[in-house]
Amino acid sequence: MLAAAVALGHPRRAWVVALAAVLLELALHRAGHATLDGPSLGLRLAVVLASAALHFTLTRTEVARVRAHARSMLDDERQRQRDSARSLRLGAAASQPGARPRSTDDARNRGSLEEIHASLVGLLNLTRRMMHLRTCALLWVDAKAQNLRLVEAATDDAIQTELIPAGAGALGAVMQLGRPVALAALRPDYAGLPYYPTPSGVRCFAGVPVIDDDAVRGVLAADRDDDRPFTPEEQATLESVALQARRLINNERVFTRLERIKNDMTALFEASRSLGEALTEDQCLAALTNAARAIVPHDLLVFTAYDPNAERHRVRHVAGEAPAGLAATEFADNGGLVSAAVRARVALPYRGQLDPKTQFVFTKALALKSVASVLVLPLVARDKSLGTLTLCAQRKNAFPDAIRQLLGVLASHASVTLANAASVRRLEEMATTDPMTGHLNKRALETEFEQRLRSAARFGRTLGLIVLDIDKFKTVNDTYGHAFGDVVIKGLGAVLTRCRRETDVIARFGGEEFVLVCEQTDAAGTFLLAERIREELQREVFHSEHGAVKVTCSLGVSAFPGDGDTRGVLFERADQALYAAKHNGRNQTRSASPIDPSADAARRPAARRAPKAAPAKVAKSA
């Protein structure tokens, strides 16, 4: 009993109990001993006092800790419910979950919103004090008008933070009647005030509807513990408070919408700037991905390119949680949303909601699991369909009308940028590529060769150079015509493509002359590659109006560093070797430096890996 009284009772009463225990010990000691035993009595009293002090200190410390933790949890829950209620009343204007801050003024904007909210809290607290209320609470209805949620309350009691059915108790009467409701002389067990978790003993209640656009949007609830009913003047005051609360909430909503519009415009401006700076398709897609992520949270972004000639779609870019095989998908026009969006040139599907039973996005075989929202935007520039931008999200209603419009503007910017990037790519190809063979031209080769030569010198590597041309090509043109001569040049370009390695560079230097630059290849290796090319061309058969024709070529080889350390010297040495090959009978390869026979024998099996063709009957030889 002593431990319980000291630990749980009032501090003053606890020590009174402890003193009583001491006196009881004295009495008991006196009754049991004829004479006063000082040491024994002192020990017993010390034990009693120490026990009382220990229980007082430890138990009260633990109780204080538990109470502080409970208050902290209660404060956190109240703040969470306030934030949730605030998001509810802001409706569509509130930021979407997962959206990132898009303005450097976010801290200032949050401060402005907090000031509006603080005004609402102050209004309720002032009303409570002036009217001597137990609770003054504002509750707001959800979008479907099915439930009420607490927005803010001025009270010392625990308030219901969960959803309350809109038709429950006295609050439901206010919602249904659309006018003030006052109740007096309530029973102590009255349970018609659902914003209290349990019957609270409230004696009087007044509820005022919060009306906006001729519809009941919420309820202002006030109650008292005493039997004084709410007078008409007090009800009129509550109506004025409800009106002011509605204005504050509308101001908060309008402010948030304006901030959202500003943030959207900022994101669109940043996206337009990034797209304007993009020169290649990859840069454009990167900017498009970042911009779409800034505008709306999503789980998957897919860009498909469309070929109108072949009427085929190809997945060009994927970002996010994609199903297996999506990145390599290519498909023809079908009944999917992507194909339909390209044909109709409108965003699909309607409202952005995917019905997996009747709709598919790319192909029927490629199912998008757990996707509830889809938006397929056609990309059209200069009246030409370039492809589509597809966004997918696992949550429902991820792409409302405002977001769809914003993404539509983004898609228009991206379409122009992609079209410009394609034009830039074609111009670069025209400036660096030989149109007949598809290989580099002379200008591009000189730049590429210079870069690779510097790299070889820096890292101590070898570099091979092959210069070749077709033997007696003028005779071919004079005999079979220039059109057939072009066929032969294209054929030699194809032979070079088949024989080269991936790291080798091929260029048409002019007329029938070609050049190969071979990285990490010495003189012997370059010579073997030249021989493979010569033998491959010698086996090639070209068909003309006069029958089958075969041609040969002569090749000159030089290598860095043995034959020179500059582009000019290496070209000169290889050209001299080519001249020697032609001077000594053509259809052969000559090297600027003598080739080591042992190295040649070691490399010979590699040369024999070249594909061989069966001999063809030749009508005329050039």
DOKEMAR-71856 format. One line per 3 residues: their letters; for each residue z, y, x of C-alpha. Coordinates in steps of 0.001 Angstrom, whole numbers, plus 500000, padded with zeros to 6 digits. Example, Ala and Ser with C-alpha at 12.3 -4.5 7.8 and 13.67 -1.06 7.14 Angstrom:
BEGIN
as	507800 495500 512300 | 507140 498940 513670
% end
This chain:
BEGIN
mla	500000 500000 500000 | 500790 502334 502848 | 497321 501778 504411
aav	495535 502395 501102 | 497553 505502 500262 | 497093 507059 503689
alg	493412 506186 503955 | 492218 507089 500464 | 494745 509577 499072
hpr	494963 513315 499473 | 496100 514235 503026 | 499348 515882 501875
raw	500197 513050 499495 | 499303 510533 502206 | 501923 511924 504557
vva	504467 512085 501714 | 503861 508365 501195 | 504267 507795 504933
laa	507585 509681 504905 | 508724 507601 501943 | 507865 504471 503908
vll	509978 505715 506800 | 512916 506359 504509 | 512446 502909 502978
ela	512582 501368 506432 | 515808 503256 507143 | 517326 501989 503909
lhr	516298 498421 504571 | 517624 498568 508112 | 520898 499984 506847
agh	521231 497261 504266 | 520599 494495 506771 | 522707 495708 509681
atl	526366 496665 509655 | 525887 498980 512586 | 522966 501226 513496
dgp	520614 499493 515944 | 518793 502468 517489 | 516049 500692 519558
slg	515168 498282 516749 | 515040 501029 514158 | 512965 503274 516411
lrl	510463 500508 517042 | 510049 499810 513316 | 509609 503475 512506
avv	507074 503877 515335 | 505061 500947 513982 | 505029 502467 510485
las	503975 505904 511697 | 501342 504522 514098 | 499880 502344 511357
aal	499725 505297 508992 | 498087 507536 511619 | 495562 504847 512589
hft	494491 504167 509012 | 494325 507878 508295 | 492083 508583 511290
ltr	489738 505581 511231 | 489261 505231 507503 | 488746 508910 506819
tev	486318 509171 509731 | 484256 506301 508327 | 484396 507745 504810
arv	483224 511106 506150 | 480341 509426 507980 | 479240 507490 504886
rah	479427 510606 502731 | 477365 512613 505241 | 474753 509847 505355
ars	474637 509718 501564 | 474211 513494 501343 | 471419 513343 503886
mld	469625 510615 501951 | 470081 512545 498718 | 468690 515724 500269
der	465703 513815 501665 | 465029 512238 498286 | 465266 515593 496541
qrq	462827 517115 499033 | 460437 514187 498602 | 460531 514548 494856
rds	459992 518313 495137 | 456941 517718 497328 | 455659 515051 494955
ars	456159 517309 491945 | 454471 520172 493741 | 451452 517981 494494
lrl	451374 516909 490864 | 451342 520413 489449 | 448795 521620 491956
gaa	446447 518925 490658 | 443021 518760 492214 | 443658 521866 494256
asq	446164 520079 496433 | 445074 518696 499780 | 443949 515090 499671
pga	446066 512420 501403 | 445071 511948 504999 | 443226 515254 505302
rpr	443832 516999 508575 | 444769 520700 508922 | 441537 522672 509072
std	442764 526195 509660 | 444685 527930 512417 | 446467 529861 509651
dar	448073 526709 508172 | 451604 527733 509174 | 451193 531131 507508
nrg	449658 529537 504420 | 452518 527079 504116 | 454914 529999 504423
sle	453197 531788 501535 | 453371 528692 499353 | 457035 528246 500211
eih	457695 531830 499145 | 456154 531127 495752 | 458213 527951 495430
asl	461383 529798 496505 | 460738 532304 493725 | 460684 529455 491215
vgl	463943 528025 492578 | 465573 531448 492491 | 464445 531980 488899
lnl	466064 528727 487743 | 469289 529380 489653 | 469561 532907 488266
trr	469030 531613 484724 | 471724 528988 485213 | 474298 531497 486443
mmh	473537 534179 483853 | 473661 531757 480904 | 476527 529571 482263
lrt	474423 526409 482190 | 475175 523018 483598 | 471522 522343 484352
cal	468331 524381 484179 | 465316 522164 484939 | 461542 522520 484862
lwv	459474 519398 484165 | 455680 519165 484360 | 453283 516829 482591
dak	450749 514666 484455 | 446966 514871 484070 | 446891 512305 481247
aqn	449864 513917 479424 | 451689 510586 479463 | 454626 511324 481753
lrl	456861 514176 482844 | 458034 514672 486405 | 460816 516938 487599
vea	459414 520011 489370 | 462674 521781 490220 | 466227 521892 488903
atd	469235 524158 489314 | 472215 521805 488935 | 475055 520067 490713
dai	474364 516729 489018 | 472147 513829 489973 | 468793 514315 488228
qte	466209 511691 487325 | 463477 511805 489953 | 461288 509064 488487
lip	458580 509599 485888 | 459835 510249 482378 | 457718 509245 479346
aga	456406 512409 477722 | 457690 511319 474315 | 461230 510419 475367
gal	464289 512039 473751 | 464682 515758 473247 | 461977 516476 475822
gav	459517 514447 473747 | 460387 516525 470682 | 459587 519725 472569
mql	456274 518241 473787 | 455253 517039 470327 | 456346 520120 468359
grp	455119 522632 470922 | 457991 524993 470126 | 461626 525477 471243
val	464160 522827 470257 | 467926 523477 470272 | 470635 520836 469804
aal	474413 521359 469458 | 477571 519270 469077 | 476035 516315 470875
rpd	478012 513094 471177 | 479402 512262 474647 | 477216 509139 474742
yag	474025 510967 473700 | 471125 509535 475770 | 468354 511824 474558
lpy	468228 513918 477756 | 466158 511613 479988 | 466341 513889 483023
ypt	469888 512537 483475 | 469945 508905 484698 | 472895 508127 482371
psg	474567 509851 479372 | 476106 512972 480862 | 478437 514302 478203
vrc	476327 517406 477589 | 477301 519167 474359 | 474397 521636 473842
fag	470719 521520 474747 | 467752 523917 474519 | 464194 523015 475431
vpv	461266 525438 475645 | 457621 524317 476008 | 455587 525721 478905
idd	452203 526497 477350 | 449016 527191 479284 | 445478 527338 477833
dav	446882 526479 474374 | 448275 523185 475651 | 451836 522109 476468
rgv	451983 521664 480243 | 455713 521180 480679 | 459248 521738 479431
laa	462008 524118 480529 | 465296 522333 479784 | 468760 523977 479647
drd	472126 522447 478697 | 475869 523208 478606 | 479097 521239 478731
ddr	480829 523395 476090 | 480238 523664 472361 | 478609 527107 472400
pft	475164 526604 470821 | 472186 528471 472189 | 471650 531716 470294
pee	468202 533012 469298 | 468534 535658 472007 | 469215 532972 474632
qat	466261 530932 473404 | 464054 534027 473731 | 465362 534463 477270
les	464468 530848 478063 | 460955 531444 476678 | 460577 534408 479049
val	461787 532234 481940 | 459256 529528 480964 | 456485 532126 480899
qar	457460 533386 484357 | 457665 529809 485667 | 454165 529126 484363
rli	452867 532230 486143 | 454474 531158 489411 | 452957 527685 489159
nne	449540 529118 488301 | 449797 531493 491262 | 450635 528550 493492
rvf	447693 526571 492124 | 445249 529455 492534 | 446490 530181 496044
trl	446094 526533 497020 | 442577 526381 495558 | 441577 529482 497478
eri	442998 527976 500658 | 441102 524751 500003 | 437871 526653 499446
knd	438449 528635 502633 | 439194 525469 504585 | 436087 523782 503161
mta	433944 526730 504104 | 435471 526752 507583 | 434744 523037 507978
lfe	431180 523563 506739 | 430675 526469 509127 | 431952 524416 512059
asr	429706 521538 511026 | 426679 523819 510767 | 427377 525224 514207
slg	427736 521759 515719 | 424546 520598 514021 | 422756 523731 515197
eal	423703 522940 518792 | 422528 519319 518546 | 419198 518670 520240
ted	419035 514877 520032 | 419485 512442 517189 | 422640 511004 518782
qcl	424179 514476 519085 | 423301 515192 515468 | 424878 511942 514264
aal	428037 512627 516265 | 428317 516116 514754 | 427601 514726 511279
tna	430312 512059 511660 | 432918 514602 512770 | 432002 517016 509985
ara	432182 514363 507244 | 435574 513226 508555 | 436791 516831 508442
ivp	435644 517360 504854 | 436939 514174 503224 | 438912 511112 504429
hdl	436814 507941 504250 | 436791 504424 505651 | 433110 503943 506540
lvf	430141 506178 507362 | 426614 504768 507701 | 423354 506518 508559
tay	420143 504685 507686 | 416730 505758 508940 | 413740 505301 506641
dpn	410178 504455 507675 | 407899 505570 504810 | 404854 503771 506249
aer	406536 500369 506415 | 408864 501199 503501 | 411814 499843 505436
hrv	415370 501031 506071 | 417242 500547 509347 | 420953 501099 509924
rhv	420967 503572 512792 | 424627 504618 513048 | 427940 503155 511835
age	431413 504699 512074 | 434514 503105 510594 | 435496 499724 509184
apa	432101 498039 508868 | 431357 494454 507769 | 429924 492108 510363
gla	426187 492497 510911 | 425867 495928 509312 | 424951 497718 512557
ate	421858 495533 513060 | 420707 495498 509441 | 417101 496276 508561
fad	415789 495819 505039 | 412850 496665 502808 | 412971 498754 499652
ngg	415091 496990 497031 | 417316 497747 494075 | 420238 498944 496175
lvs	421777 502400 496096 | 420303 503366 499479 | 416749 502571 498407
aav	417266 504222 495019 | 418658 507393 496617 | 415625 507645 498917
rar	413217 507191 496008 | 414984 509541 493595 | 416210 511976 496283
val	419535 512420 494491 | 423083 511424 495412 | 424191 508061 494001
pyr	426070 506555 492247 | 427216 508786 489416 | 430743 510115 490048
gql	430833 508154 493302 | 432328 505024 491701 | 430927 501646 492813
dpk	430581 498792 490318 | 430239 495689 492546 | 429173 493554 489572
tqf	426004 495527 488910 | 425466 497588 492087 | 425038 496995 495806
vft	424650 499549 498573 | 422376 498082 501258 | 421440 494468 500415
kal	422890 491886 498055 | 423774 489663 501002 | 425790 492439 502663
alk	428860 492890 500487 | 431234 495813 501017 | 434656 494352 500287
sva	437577 496456 499027 | 435312 499493 498551 | 436050 501420 495361
svl	434229 504710 496043 | 430727 505177 497486 | 428536 508218 497967
vlp	424911 507810 499130 | 423299 511129 500084 | 419523 511294 500679
lva	418390 513124 503809 | 415209 515069 503074 | 413502 517628 505310
rdk	410146 519307 504814 | 409557 517118 501739 | 409937 513969 503855
slg	412639 511332 503382 | 414407 510687 506675 | 417054 508246 505433
tlt	420513 508356 503887 | 424104 509215 504709 | 426525 506782 503044
lca	430298 507297 502784 | 432639 504549 501566 | 436351 504628 500729
qrk	438770 501962 499566 | 440599 504328 497199 | 439269 505359 493819
naf	437976 508856 493021 | 437573 509622 496735 | 434555 511868 496162
pda	435173 514359 493303 | 432530 516848 492256 | 433672 519587 494654
irq	433533 517209 497628 | 430155 515833 496534 | 428702 519337 496450
llg	430120 520158 499867 | 428772 516926 501366 | 425409 517654 499754
vla	425216 520948 501649 | 426221 519117 504832 | 423480 516531 504254
sha	420882 519311 503867 | 421920 520830 507203 | 421873 517408 508846
svt	418391 516660 507476 | 416935 519764 509098 | 418728 519013 512376
lan	417486 515404 512413 | 413936 516546 511720 | 414183 519072 514555
aas	415623 516417 516876 | 412684 514141 516075 | 410267 516978 516852
vrr	412042 517687 520137 | 411863 513994 521019 | 408127 513904 520299
lee	407570 517014 522407 | 409522 515482 525283 | 407494 512305 524999
mat	404260 514285 525009 | 405424 516225 528073 | 406552 513179 530050
tdp	404514 510244 528734 | 400932 509155 529166 | 399590 508808 525610
mtg	397218 505961 526460 | 399645 503540 528117 | 403061 504816 527066
hln	404204 505015 530702 | 405402 508158 532468 | 402873 510742 533547
kra	402519 512220 537036 | 404882 515120 536441 | 407667 512941 535058
let	407215 510408 537849 | 407713 513003 540566 | 411032 514064 539028
efe	412184 510480 538477 | 411136 509370 541971 | 412976 512305 543571
qrl	416193 511446 541738 | 416059 507773 542673 | 415249 508577 546276
rsa	418320 510828 546533 | 420448 508092 544965 | 419142 505486 547435
arf	419866 507762 550382 | 423377 508537 549109 | 424429 504914 548559
grt	422475 503362 551446 | 420042 501406 549280 | 416374 500534 549660
lgl	413566 501833 547472 | 410062 500448 547135 | 406823 502267 546190
ivl	403557 500696 544969 | 400346 502659 544522 | 397384 500816 542940
did	394085 501419 541237 | 391319 499342 539669 | 388519 498216 541970
kfk	385046 499637 541179 | 386318 501263 538014 | 383365 503663 537939
tvn	381047 500668 537670 | 383086 499354 534736 | 382733 502683 532932
dty	379024 502959 533712 | 378319 499367 532646 | 380523 498953 529560
gha	381269 502508 528539 | 384312 504715 528726 | 385836 503185 525595
fgd	385947 499820 527328 | 387294 501533 530434 | 390221 502754 528339
vvi	390809 499171 527192 | 391012 498060 530832 | 393467 500856 531689
kgl	395659 499861 528759 | 395448 496244 529866 | 396609 497141 533375
gav	399478 499116 531855 | 400474 496010 529865 | 400313 493847 533019
ltr	402607 496280 534827 | 405064 496157 531904 | 405176 492355 532028
crr	405656 492166 535798 | 408191 494938 536342 | 411977 494695 536225
etd	414051 496794 533836 | 415073 499196 536604 | 411513 499764 537849
via	409636 502927 536875 | 405936 502847 535971 | 403674 505874 535773
rfg	399989 506534 535311 | 399211 508898 538142 | 395732 509786 536927
gee	392515 508000 535940 | 392852 504336 536852 | 395621 504942 539401
fvl	399189 503743 538726 | 402486 503999 540606 | 405620 501826 540555
vce	409043 502829 541927 | 411295 499817 542570 | 415057 500379 542996
qtd	417032 498333 545557 | 413859 496684 546840 | 412837 496479 550497
aag	409291 496319 551899 | 409005 492531 551590 | 410238 492490 548004
tfl	407949 495348 547040 | 405009 493519 548611 | 405754 490364 546573
lae	405900 492374 543336 | 402565 493989 544202 | 401046 490562 544722
rir	402376 489388 541340 | 400677 492356 539709 | 397415 491746 541519
eel	397355 488054 540603 | 398323 488742 536990 | 395512 491290 536577
qre	393059 488950 538240 | 393812 486343 535570 | 393506 488870 532730
vfh	390338 488644 530592 | 388923 491676 528762 | 386394 491241 525977
seh	383465 493599 525686 | 380271 493677 523631 | 378577 491840 526466
gav	381186 489111 526848 | 384348 488478 528846 | 385080 490700 531806
kvt	387545 490426 534665 | 388681 493199 536976 | 390747 493357 540155
csl	392940 495961 541785 | 393987 497076 545248 | 397550 498006 546092
gvs	399379 499925 548811 | 403102 499480 549513 | 405728 501564 551312
afp	409527 501423 551324 | 412538 503632 551998 | 413978 504015 554577
gdg	411634 502124 556918 | 408429 503978 556026 | 409881 507443 555432
dtr	412759 509382 553934 | 410930 511883 551705 | 408791 511539 548628
gvl	405755 513062 550322 | 405898 510759 553334 | 406392 507605 551249
fer	403461 508502 548994 | 401265 509229 551995 | 402124 505901 553669
adq	401510 503926 550473 | 398230 505768 549876 | 397092 504963 553397
aly	397904 501294 552773 | 395879 501415 549531 | 392934 502912 551416
aak	393172 500101 553978 | 393145 497487 551186 | 389975 498960 549689
hng	388344 499396 553102 | 388986 495744 553937 | 387406 494169 550863
rnq	389533 495205 547814 | 391550 492855 545573 | 394420 492761 548063
trs	397775 494305 548915 | 398479 496176 552119 | 401871 497384 553348
asp	402586 500503 555345 | 404701 498360 557713 | 404275 494771 558922
idp	406023 492272 556585 | 408470 489729 558049 | 406919 486268 557337
sad	410385 484651 556962 | 411379 487215 554369 | 408051 486693 552647
aar	408604 482916 552505 | 412119 483382 551153 | 410861 485600 548358
rpa	407747 483612 547507 | 409372 481488 544723 | 410189 484684 542828
arr	406522 485639 542913 | 405515 482256 541527 | 407590 482854 538385
apk	404850 485130 537036 | 403133 483672 533958 | 399758 482080 534589
aap	396761 482111 532299 | 393950 479582 532181 | 390690 480687 533843
akv	388208 482248 531460 | 384461 482182 531481 | 383183 485456 532885
aks	380008 487037 531659 | 379904 489895 534120 | 382151 490763 537000
a	383121 494212 538123
% end
